[in-house]
Amino acid sequence: MLTILGFTMIATFLVLIMMKKMSPIAALVLIPALFCVFVGKGAHLGDYVIEGVGTLAPTAAMLMFAIVYFGVMIDVGLFDPVVRGILKFCKADPLRIVVGTALLAAIVSLDGDGSTTFMITVSAMYPLYKRLKMSLVVMTGVAATANGVMNTLPWGGPTARAATALKLDAGDIFVPMIPALAVGLVAVIALSYVLGLRERKRLGVLSLTDVLTDEKQLVEEPEAETVLVGAGAAAGGPGDGKVRMTKTTGGAGSGTDASDDGDDDGEEDDVRLQGLDPNRPTLRPKLYWFNALLTATLLTAMIMELLPIPVLFVLAAALALTVNFPHIPDQKARLAAHADNVLNVSGMVFAAAVFTGVLQGTGMVDSMAKWLVDGIPDGMGPHMALVTGVLSLPLTYFMSNDGFYFGVLPVLAEAGAAHGVSPLEIARASLVGQPLHMSSPLVPAVYVLVGMAKVEFGDHTKFVVKWAALTSLVVLGAGILFGII
């Protein structure tokens, strides 16, 4: 009964948000509360929620101060050189922009934190997507899938959990998986190429005629290297500082001018599109190397686990604000500028705490996992690595990584050992579901992604699930082909 109710609860949640019948926050709170009553444990709802909130509170604190920290770093211009390099490659070609999104997300994912990756990627690419009328779910889908492949790094979480659960060395799990993960990353690039072609066909190849106030140069050629769309344009030179797009190849309307005076979202998007303005007053070029050193120190401390990650971000955010904006009114202005993202993400996390608290507290998640494991035919015993890889897709999507790696993986490994399958193979196979996992409604970082990109979670889910699942299967296939799994 618990198994049926568990799957029904998850399916109800996904259907309602994808059909936009409820907001994610409302669905995350009300649906599990209702099912908790159905299970007959409504009297314990408060205990489950408090336990869930207690479990996710450090994550919420980390996300809140991480958004403030990286928001300040973006404000002061720390990531401008990297962003300009990616955008220079992208130019105004939708295909290059989508590929550039995948590359940027993969590079930034090296820090092992999905929230950081999504904040930097969205801040850099959002202006281009909006000004060129590109699909924002393409951006979120590509970024999430690229980050999912890179999330398997030993310091990213899943590999460390698998090593801990099975008492193995993380290096023994990860290093042999590198060829398969590399194939997965190539698959993400190929996917971004295909999606970019689709966007190019829909929009055409666009040239930007805009004025960079730092160069006072009008860009007229389709192959011009000026790429700071929206973010790089500011009023003050000839023209009005707005991007104008001209289709040079592609569908109907090629060769006609179309002014983009902003978006339907009005002033809100105008502010967002000025995020990388080279003349923004928040820039601190004299403090560039201090901010770079502070960020490098922060990431190193995270990898070495010198302090809990929430503590590191609290300290780093306070220091970054104090040094870069010594005047209290300026600090308040920066906090206010990022308050929307902080509130949106932290609200989602605490709402997700209700969902996970009920799912685990009522025993639904354990019942679902046991049902799936018991359903494995005896004849599949010698192929438990393949079974683990396939099961990692739905299980890591519907469960937290902790629940899967500490609750289900040991059972799968024990079943495999009975048939002579090495625990290392089981551990490696358990990583292949991460590209899909990163878009799970139980992953706090995904709310950073969709929140900053102004994309409905349901729209993101409908778009990304098939592509992320395909990427996971590519990694699994490569692992089998190379004899890793």
Disulfide bonds with the S-S distance in Angstrom:
none
